[in-house]
């Protein structure tokens, strides 16, 4: 799995990206994985390794939440979009005060959190993503791509609003 670097980007189109600090950990990286179940842990490990390699100052609890988000978003793309999307793109963008993960597939369906019963073994992925994002004071959304697919993303602040720096 190769991660490609590119220019830094903000947490969403509505928010301007922060200025780039020379020599910092900021940037944007993208990897593409096949739409297979085995790609989920590979994407999670690639993101974890990238965060460590870049020296991002992230609290362990926030890193665990970020990796849970990666797992859930890639799982959703693999399970629900594989017929129209043989590959899934995973992008990690890091700014001085935030980290953003985005998962892109070629399926046009806009996912929504489902209310599921206790007997269901799945269907809670987006609810977990929402909970992690809200706990961290972040934001998330779904955007359509020019090619008819979608990007599901979540951005988390590197510092907790409740705990400060």
N, CA, C and O of each residue as an XYZ file, in Angstrom:
660
protein
N       0.839     -1.164      0.000
C       0.000      0.000      0.000
C       0.887      1.229      0.000
O       1.671      1.419      0.930
N       0.784      2.057     -1.006
C       1.608      3.257     -1.098
C       0.750      4.466     -0.760
O      -0.377      4.594     -1.238
N       1.289      5.342      0.060
C       0.601      6.579      0.390
C       1.257      7.685     -0.407
O       2.476      7.854     -0.360
N       0.459      8.435     -1.133
C       0.961      9.528     -1.944
C       0.749     10.841     -1.211
O      -0.335     11.076     -0.677
N       1.747     11.693     -1.174
C       1.634     12.996     -0.525
C       1.159     14.044     -1.513
O       1.345     13.899     -2.721
N       0.540     15.107     -0.993
C       0.118     16.229     -1.812
C      -0.001     17.456     -0.929
O       0.353     17.420      0.249
N      -0.491     18.520     -1.487
C      -0.625     19.773     -0.742
C      -1.645     19.625      0.371
O      -2.586     18.843      0.236
N      -1.484     20.363      1.482
C      -2.426     20.270      2.587
C      -3.797     20.809      2.199
O      -3.910     21.710      1.368
N      -4.836     20.245      2.810
C      -6.186     20.702      2.562
C      -6.890     20.848      3.888
O      -6.519     20.187      4.858
N      -7.909     21.706      3.956
C      -8.652     21.958      5.186
C      -9.637     20.864      5.487
O      -9.813     19.947      4.684
N     -10.299     20.943      6.655
C     -11.235     19.902      7.041
C     -12.468     19.827      6.144
O     -13.110     18.777      6.101
N     -12.824     20.875      5.437
C     -13.924     20.830      4.480
C     -13.773     21.990      3.520
O     -12.932     22.867      3.720
N     -14.586     21.995      2.479
C     -14.515     23.098      1.523
C     -14.965     24.402      2.157
O     -14.540     25.467      1.709
N     -15.802     24.362      3.175
C     -16.318     25.572      3.791
C     -15.293     26.257      4.697
O     -15.457     27.430      5.030
N     -14.251     25.550      5.095
C     -13.246     26.084      6.000
C     -11.934     26.206      5.242
O     -11.456     25.237      4.652
N     -11.349     27.411      5.260
C     -10.072     27.614      4.567
C      -8.974     26.835      5.275
O      -8.971     26.754      6.504
N      -8.034     26.258      4.514
C      -6.957     25.513      5.165
C      -6.048     26.458      5.934
O      -5.851     27.603      5.529
N      -5.493     25.980      7.043
C      -4.580     26.815      7.805
C      -3.286     27.022      7.029
O      -2.952     26.213      6.163
N      -2.546     28.100      7.328
C      -1.281     28.286      6.627
C      -0.313     27.160      6.949
O      -0.293     26.644      8.067
N       0.481     26.787      5.969
C       1.444     25.696      6.140
C       2.669     26.206      6.878
O       3.238     27.237      6.520
N       3.070     25.476      7.909
C       4.282     25.798      8.653
C       5.419     24.973      8.084
O       5.302     23.751      7.989
N       6.521     25.614      7.702
C       7.636     24.831      7.165
C       8.167     23.849      8.202
O       8.314     24.182      9.378
N       8.449     22.639      7.743
C       9.036     21.643      8.625
C       8.056     20.992      9.586
O       8.470     20.194     10.426
N       6.762     21.309      9.490
C       5.774     20.728     10.396
C       5.294     19.373      9.920
O       5.827     18.813      8.962
N       4.304     18.863     10.583
C       3.749     17.554     10.264
C       2.560     17.663      9.315
O       1.953     16.647      8.977
N       2.214     18.878      8.878
C       1.032     19.071      8.053
C       1.222     18.511      6.644
O       2.336     18.420      6.127
N       0.107     18.147      6.054
C       0.124     17.667      4.684
C      -1.122     16.855      4.402
O      -2.013     16.736      5.243
N      -1.167     16.301      3.209
C      -2.292     15.482      2.797
C      -1.739     14.270      2.060
O      -0.878     14.398      1.190
N      -2.240     13.099      2.416
C      -1.772     11.840      1.839
C      -2.979     11.028      1.413
O      -4.037     11.076      2.040
N      -2.798     10.280      0.332
C      -3.898      9.460     -0.197
C      -3.390      8.061     -0.496
O      -2.283      7.880     -1.004
N      -4.209      7.086     -0.175
C      -3.928      5.715     -0.560
C      -5.187      5.136     -1.171
O      -6.300      5.559     -0.858
N      -4.999      4.175     -2.033
C      -6.107      3.496     -2.678
C      -6.009      2.021     -2.324
O      -4.947      1.408     -2.424
N      -7.147      1.465     -1.905
C      -7.193      0.050     -1.530
C      -8.310     -0.626     -2.315
O      -9.280      0.029     -2.694
N      -8.186     -1.930     -2.564
C      -9.285     -2.645     -3.233
C     -10.503     -2.731     -2.316
O     -10.368     -2.736     -1.093
N     -11.664     -2.795     -2.899
C     -12.911     -2.907     -2.129
C     -13.098     -4.328     -1.627
O     -13.996     -5.048     -2.063
N     -12.239     -4.713     -0.711
C     -12.261     -6.039     -0.098
C     -12.216     -5.888      1.414
O     -11.656     -4.923      1.933
N     -12.811     -6.853      2.125
C     -12.807     -6.808      3.590
C     -11.396     -6.697      4.167
O     -11.183     -6.013      5.168
N     -10.432     -7.372      3.530
C      -9.065     -7.362      4.053
C      -8.406     -5.985      3.939
O      -7.350     -5.765      4.532
N      -9.001     -5.064      3.196
C      -8.450     -3.717      3.068
C      -8.711     -2.860      4.303
O      -8.009     -1.873      4.522
N      -9.695     -3.213      5.104
C     -10.052     -2.408      6.272
C      -8.890     -2.325      7.263
O      -8.476     -1.217      7.602
N      -8.342     -3.454      7.745
C      -7.215     -3.321      8.679
C      -5.989     -2.701      8.015
O      -5.229     -1.992      8.674
N      -5.783     -2.955      6.727
C      -4.645     -2.357      6.036
C      -4.732     -0.837      6.000
O      -3.733     -0.150      6.214
N      -5.928     -0.308      5.729
C      -6.126      1.145      5.714
C      -5.922      1.727      7.111
O      -5.283      2.767      7.272
N      -6.467      1.053      8.113
C      -6.317      1.519      9.504
C      -4.845      1.554      9.904
O      -4.389      2.531     10.499
N      -4.103      0.503      9.586
C      -2.675      0.456      9.937
C      -1.887      1.508      9.171
O      -0.968      2.110      9.726
N      -2.227      1.741      7.904
C      -1.536      2.756      7.109
C      -1.739      4.149      7.706
O      -0.803      4.948      7.751
N      -2.950      4.438      8.159
C      -3.223      5.735      8.779
C      -2.479      5.854     10.105
O      -1.880      6.891     10.391
N      -2.511      4.809     10.907
C      -1.781      4.824     12.187
C      -0.289      5.050     11.960
O       0.332      5.847     12.663
N       0.281      4.362     10.994
C       1.706      4.502     10.709
C       2.039      5.895     10.180
O       3.084      6.453     10.514
N       1.162      6.454      9.362
C       1.368      7.807      8.845
C       1.381      8.825      9.981
O       2.258      9.689     10.034
N       0.421      8.727     10.883
C       0.334      9.647     12.024
C       1.620      9.566     12.854
O       2.165     10.591     13.263
N       2.096      8.356     13.095
C       3.330      8.170     13.877
C       4.543      8.712     13.123
O       5.376      9.411     13.700
N       4.638      8.389     11.842
C       5.788      8.819     11.036
C       5.868     10.342     10.933
O       6.961     10.908     10.934
N       4.718     11.001     10.846
C       4.697     12.456     10.732
C       4.888     13.146     12.083
O       5.094     14.359     12.135
N       4.823     12.388     13.167
C       5.004     12.991     14.492
C       3.846     13.887     14.903
O       4.051     14.912     15.553
N       2.633     13.505     14.527
C       1.459     14.306     14.851
C       1.211     14.238     16.361
O       1.158     13.147     16.928
N       1.059     15.389     17.012
C       0.820     15.404     18.461
C      -0.647     15.090     18.785
O      -1.448     15.990     19.036
N      -0.971     13.825     18.775
C      -2.352     13.392     18.968
C      -2.443     12.546     20.237
O      -1.616     11.665     20.472
N      -3.454     12.827     21.041
C      -3.671     12.049     22.263
C      -4.060     10.618     21.895
O      -4.699     10.402     20.865
N      -3.685      9.639     22.720
C      -4.027      8.239     22.417
C      -5.528      8.004     22.229
O      -5.919      7.254     21.334
N      -6.371      8.624     23.046
C      -7.816      8.414     22.899
C      -8.322      8.974     21.577
O      -9.206      8.385     20.955
N      -7.776     10.101     21.142
C      -8.186     10.673     19.865
C      -7.693      9.812     18.704
O      -8.408      9.637     17.718
N      -6.490      9.279     18.813
C      -5.972      8.385     17.779
C      -6.848      7.143     17.665
O      -7.152      6.703     16.556
N      -7.258      6.574     18.794
C      -8.143      5.401     18.748
C      -9.462      5.752     18.063
O      -9.980      4.963     17.272
N     -10.007      6.931     18.361
C     -11.235      7.369     17.709
C     -11.050      7.567     16.215
O     -11.910      7.187     15.421
N      -9.932      8.160     15.836
C      -9.632      8.378     14.423
C      -9.533      7.051     13.674
O     -10.058      6.915     12.569
N      -8.859      6.077     14.279
C      -8.710      4.771     13.638
C     -10.041      4.020     13.566
O     -10.277      3.268     12.620
N     -10.903      4.217     14.554
C     -12.248      3.642     14.500
C     -13.020      4.246     13.326
O     -13.721      3.535     12.607
N     -12.889      5.552     13.138
C     -13.558      6.217     12.012
C     -13.061      5.648     10.683
O     -13.863      5.345      9.799
N     -11.751      5.503     10.541
C     -11.191      4.925      9.314
C     -11.786      3.536      9.083
O     -12.241      3.232      7.980
N     -11.786      2.701     10.106
C     -12.330      1.341      9.972
C     -13.785      1.357      9.539
O     -14.173      0.618      8.635
N     -14.587      2.185     10.170
C     -16.015      2.210      9.864
C     -16.286      2.742      8.467
O     -17.125      2.192      7.752
N     -15.589      3.810      8.060
C     -15.842      4.381      6.742
C     -15.365      3.463      5.620
O     -16.038      3.328      4.598
N     -14.216      2.837      5.807
C     -13.735      1.895      4.777
C     -14.642      0.665      4.738
O     -14.955      0.167      3.656
N     -15.066      0.173      5.891
C     -15.993     -0.964      5.941
C     -17.279     -0.637      5.188
O     -17.761     -1.450      4.399
N     -17.832      0.545      5.428
C     -19.064      0.932      4.727
C     -18.854      0.956      3.219
O     -19.696      0.468      2.465
N     -17.727      1.527      2.776
C     -17.459      1.585      1.338
C     -17.322      0.175      0.754
O     -17.852     -0.111     -0.320
N     -16.616     -0.690      1.458
C     -16.412     -2.067      0.979
C     -17.744     -2.831      0.943
O     -18.030     -3.537     -0.024
N     -18.543     -2.689      1.985
C     -19.785     -3.456      2.062
C     -20.890     -2.930      1.161
O     -21.692     -3.710      0.648
N     -20.945     -1.621      0.962
C     -22.098     -1.048      0.266
C     -21.800     -0.476     -1.117
O     -22.731     -0.181     -1.867
N     -20.525     -0.312     -1.472
C     -20.216      0.333     -2.746
C     -19.350     -0.512     -3.668
O     -19.041     -0.080     -4.778
N     -18.954     -1.692     -3.243
C     -17.981     -2.490     -3.998
C     -18.426     -2.814     -5.424
O     -17.586     -2.885     -6.322
N     -19.712     -3.008     -5.651
C     -20.168     -3.340     -7.006
C     -19.880     -2.217     -7.997
O     -19.561     -2.477     -9.158
N     -19.989     -0.978     -7.547
C     -19.734      0.166     -8.426
C     -18.354      0.776     -8.208
O     -17.925      1.644     -8.968
N     -17.674      0.327     -7.186
C     -16.393      0.931     -6.827
C     -15.386     -0.158     -6.473
O     -15.293     -0.550     -5.310
N     -14.628     -0.655     -7.454
C     -13.674     -1.726     -7.158
C     -12.510     -1.272     -6.274
O     -11.786     -2.098     -5.718
N     -12.335      0.048     -6.147
C     -11.305      0.586     -5.265
C     -11.902      1.683     -4.397
O     -12.895      2.315     -4.755
N     -11.272      1.891     -3.249
C     -11.689      2.912     -2.294
C     -10.489      3.809     -2.040
O      -9.382      3.325     -1.807
N     -10.712      5.121     -2.086
C      -9.649      6.065     -1.781
C      -9.738      6.502     -0.331
O     -10.825      6.787      0.171
N      -8.600      6.555      0.342
C      -8.538      7.025      1.731
C      -7.568      8.192      1.745
O      -6.414      8.053      1.339
N      -8.037      9.343      2.214
C      -7.186     10.526      2.282
C      -7.081     10.984      3.733
O      -8.073     11.040      4.460
N      -5.868     11.307      4.130
C      -5.603     11.847      5.459
C      -4.996     13.225      5.258
O      -3.977     13.369      4.582
N      -5.622     14.236      5.846
C      -5.107     15.601      5.798
C      -4.860     16.050      7.225
O      -5.708     15.876      8.101
N      -3.685     16.631      7.450
C      -3.299     17.037      8.801
C      -2.927     18.504      8.780
O      -2.087     18.932      7.988
N      -3.550     19.264      9.643
C      -3.221     20.671      9.829
C      -2.604     20.872     11.198
O      -2.441     19.909     11.947
N      -2.262     22.094     11.537
C      -1.636     22.336     12.839
C      -2.566     22.046     14.017
O      -2.093     21.797     15.126
N      -3.884     22.074     13.792
C      -4.819     21.890     14.906
C      -5.879     20.825     14.644
O      -6.784     20.662     15.463
N      -5.799     20.092     13.525
C      -6.838     19.123     13.194
C      -6.277     18.011     12.331
O      -5.206     18.133     11.736
N      -7.030     16.924     12.279
C      -6.734     15.819     11.364
C      -8.060     15.428     10.715
O      -9.091     15.352     11.382
N      -8.019     15.183      9.413
C      -9.224     14.857      8.653
C      -8.975     13.566      7.882
O      -7.933     13.402      7.248
N      -9.946     12.646      7.942
C      -9.903     11.440      7.122
C     -11.116     11.466      6.205
O     -12.214     11.849      6.609
N     -10.896     11.052      4.971
C     -11.971     11.018      3.986
C     -11.872      9.710      3.218
O     -10.783      9.269      2.851
N     -13.012      9.103      2.983
C     -13.071      7.858      2.226
C     -13.954      8.104      1.010
O     -15.099      8.540      1.129
N     -13.394      7.813     -0.161
C     -14.091      8.068     -1.419
C     -14.380      6.757     -2.139
O     -13.531      5.869     -2.218
N     -15.607      6.658     -2.664
C     -15.964      5.520     -3.507
C     -16.780      6.026     -4.689
O     -17.121      7.207     -4.758
N     -17.088      5.137     -5.609
C     -17.785      5.518     -6.848
C     -19.288      5.332     -6.785
O     -19.968      5.531     -7.792
N     -19.825      4.960     -5.645
C     -21.260      4.730     -5.506
C     -21.966      6.042     -5.165
O     -21.491      6.785     -4.307
N     -23.096      6.342     -5.822
C     -23.766      7.627     -5.583
C     -24.599      7.691     -4.296
O     -24.965      8.782     -3.860
N     -24.899      6.552     -3.689
C     -25.766      6.535     -2.508
C     -25.135      7.312     -1.355
O     -23.978      7.087     -1.001
N     -25.905      8.225     -0.779
C     -25.459      9.017      0.366
C     -25.831      8.264      1.648
O     -27.016      8.122      1.953
N     -24.841      7.780      2.400
C     -25.155      6.991      3.593
C     -25.783      7.839      4.700
O     -25.510      9.033      4.832
N     -26.622      7.186      5.477
C     -27.258      7.842      6.623
C     -27.175      6.882      7.811
O     -27.270      5.667      7.640
N     -26.999      7.430      9.012
C     -27.000      6.557     10.192
C     -28.346      5.849     10.324
O     -29.400      6.437     10.082
N     -28.289      4.574     10.712
C     -29.504      3.782     10.861
C     -29.764      3.519     12.333
O     -28.837      3.331     13.121
N     -31.013      3.508     12.682
C     -31.406      3.056     14.014
C     -31.658      1.563     13.884
O     -32.552      1.145     13.148
N     -30.876      0.757     14.594
C     -31.011     -0.691     14.484
C     -31.361     -1.277     15.841
O     -31.056     -0.696     16.882
N     -31.999     -2.422     15.814
C     -32.384     -3.089     17.043
C     -31.214     -3.823     17.679
O     -30.155     -3.975     17.071
N     -31.416     -4.271     18.895
C     -30.381     -4.979     19.644
C     -29.970     -6.290     18.986
O     -28.842     -6.750     19.166
N     -30.874     -6.888     18.230
C     -30.575     -8.178     17.612
C     -29.699     -8.053     16.370
O     -29.157     -9.056     15.905
N     -29.546     -6.851     15.823
C     -28.726     -6.641     14.619
C     -27.246     -6.628     14.978
O     -26.848     -6.064     15.997
N     -26.442     -7.251     14.136
C     -24.996     -7.287     14.395
C     -24.249     -6.201     13.635
O     -23.046     -6.039     13.836
N     -24.914     -5.463     12.781
C     -24.262     -4.410     12.015
C     -25.158     -3.202     11.910
O     -26.215     -3.139     12.538
N     -24.726     -2.233     11.105
C     -25.559     -1.065     10.862
C     -25.315      0.104     11.790
O     -26.046      1.092     11.729
N     -24.307      0.025     12.654
C     -24.063      1.103     13.618
C     -22.822      1.938     13.294
O     -22.441      2.808     14.077
N     -22.196      1.682     12.158
C     -20.940      2.338     11.819
C     -21.010      3.854     11.817
O     -20.179      4.512     12.442
N     -21.990      4.417     11.124
C     -22.088      5.872     11.079
C     -22.496      6.459     12.420
O     -22.135      7.593     12.734
N     -23.245      5.703     13.218
C     -23.564      6.173     14.568
C     -22.292      6.253     15.412
O     -22.123      7.188     16.194
N     -21.397      5.276     15.255
C     -20.108      5.320     15.955
C     -19.271      6.504     15.485
O     -18.662      7.201     16.297
N     -19.243      6.726     14.195
C     -18.493      7.867     13.651
C     -19.034      9.165     14.234
O     -18.263     10.011     14.686
N     -20.360      9.327     14.228
C     -20.979     10.530     14.800
C     -20.596     10.709     16.261
O     -20.260     11.815     16.685
N     -20.644      9.637     17.029
C     -20.338      9.723     18.461
C     -18.887     10.149     18.696
O     -18.624     11.000     19.545
N     -17.950      9.565     17.955
C     -16.535      9.927     18.103
C     -16.325     11.389     17.726
O     -15.639     12.125     18.434
N     -16.916     11.808     16.610
C     -16.760     13.188     16.142
C     -17.342     14.170     17.156
O     -16.703     15.169     17.486
N     -18.542     13.895     17.649
C     -19.168     14.793     18.620
C     -18.375     14.856     19.922
O     -18.204     15.938     20.485
N     -17.894     13.731     20.402
C     -17.102     13.689     21.638
C     -15.833     14.528     21.507
O     -15.422     15.195     22.456
N     -15.218     14.490     20.325
C     -13.967     15.210     20.105
C     -14.185     16.680     19.743
O     -13.234     17.463     19.738
N     -15.435     17.062     19.440
C     -15.696     18.439     19.018
C     -15.354     18.676     17.557
O     -15.002     19.790     17.169
N     -15.458     17.618     16.740
C     -15.119     17.716     15.324
C     -16.339     17.913     14.447
O     -17.394     18.340     14.915
N     -16.184     17.596     13.167
C     -17.279     17.708     12.224
C     -17.152     16.586     11.191
O     -16.088     15.985     11.040
N     -18.247     16.316     10.489
C     -18.250     15.264      9.467
C     -19.325     15.577      8.447
O     -20.261     16.325      8.728
N     -19.189     15.003      7.260
C     -20.182     15.231      6.219
C     -19.978     14.222      5.092
O     -19.047     13.417      5.111
N     -20.865     14.289      4.123
C     -20.775     13.498      2.902
C     -20.868     14.491      1.751
O     -21.738     15.362      1.745
N     -19.974     14.360      0.782
C     -19.991     15.225     -0.392
C     -20.010     14.354     -1.638
O     -19.419     13.274     -1.662
N     -20.685     14.825     -2.659
C     -20.695     14.111     -3.933
C     -19.478     14.516     -4.751
O     -19.026     15.659     -4.684
N     -18.954     13.575     -5.522
C     -17.805     13.856     -6.385
C     -18.294     14.200     -7.785
O     -19.437     13.914     -8.141
N     -17.429     14.808     -8.567
C     -17.775     15.158     -9.943
C     -18.081     13.915    -10.779
O     -18.849     13.977    -11.739
N     -17.471     12.781    -10.405
C     -17.687     11.538    -11.144
C     -18.930     10.774    -10.734
O     -19.169      9.681    -11.247
N     -19.734     11.318     -9.817
C     -20.966     10.670     -9.405
C     -20.861      9.828     -8.148
O     -21.861      9.267     -7.703
N     -19.683      9.727     -7.570
C     -19.510      8.982     -6.327
C     -19.665      9.896     -5.124
O     -20.368     10.905     -5.174
N     -18.999      9.524     -4.050
C     -19.107     10.327     -2.826
C     -17.821     10.245     -2.023
O     -17.005      9.339     -2.192
N     -17.671     11.223     -1.145
C     -16.591     11.266     -0.168
C     -17.256     11.437      1.191
O     -18.007     12.389      1.404
N     -16.982     10.518      2.105
C     -17.473     10.620      3.476
C     -16.259     10.996      4.310
O     -15.245     10.298      4.277
N     -16.350     12.100      5.065
C     -15.183     12.572      5.801
C     -15.532     12.950      7.232
O     -16.686     13.208      7.573
N     -14.496     12.974      8.049
C     -14.604     13.417      9.439
C     -13.317     14.157      9.794
O     -12.221     13.726      9.435
N     -13.464     15.270     10.499
C     -12.310     16.055     10.939
C     -12.365     16.171     12.455
O     -13.410     16.477     13.031
N     -11.223     15.921     13.093
C     -11.126     15.976     14.543
C     -10.066     16.998     14.949
O      -8.999     17.061     14.337
N     -10.355     17.800     15.982
C      -9.332     18.725     16.464
C      -8.261     17.946     17.228
O      -8.558     16.956     17.897
N      -7.019     18.403     17.120
C      -5.934     17.720     17.843
C      -5.971     18.036     19.328
O      -5.378     17.315     20.130
N      -6.661     19.106     19.703
C      -6.840     19.416     21.116
C      -8.323     19.332     21.447
O      -9.170     19.727     20.647
N      -8.621     18.827     22.604
C     -10.000     18.664     23.032
C     -10.553     19.999     23.491
O      -9.874     20.718     24.225
N     -11.788     20.361     23.074
C     -12.374     21.605     23.534
C     -12.566     21.620     25.046
O     -12.512     22.683     25.664
N     -12.791     20.445     25.652
C     -13.007     20.385     27.096
C     -11.684     20.429     27.864
O     -11.623     21.002     28.952
N     -10.635     19.834     27.314
C      -9.389     19.676     28.035
C      -8.344     20.737     27.699
O      -7.366     20.896     28.428
N      -8.546     21.463     26.599
C      -7.536     22.427     26.185
C      -6.342     21.702     25.595
O      -6.444     20.545     25.188
N      -5.211     22.389     25.550
C      -4.003     21.814     24.937
C      -3.306     20.839     25.826
O      -2.279     20.279     25.443
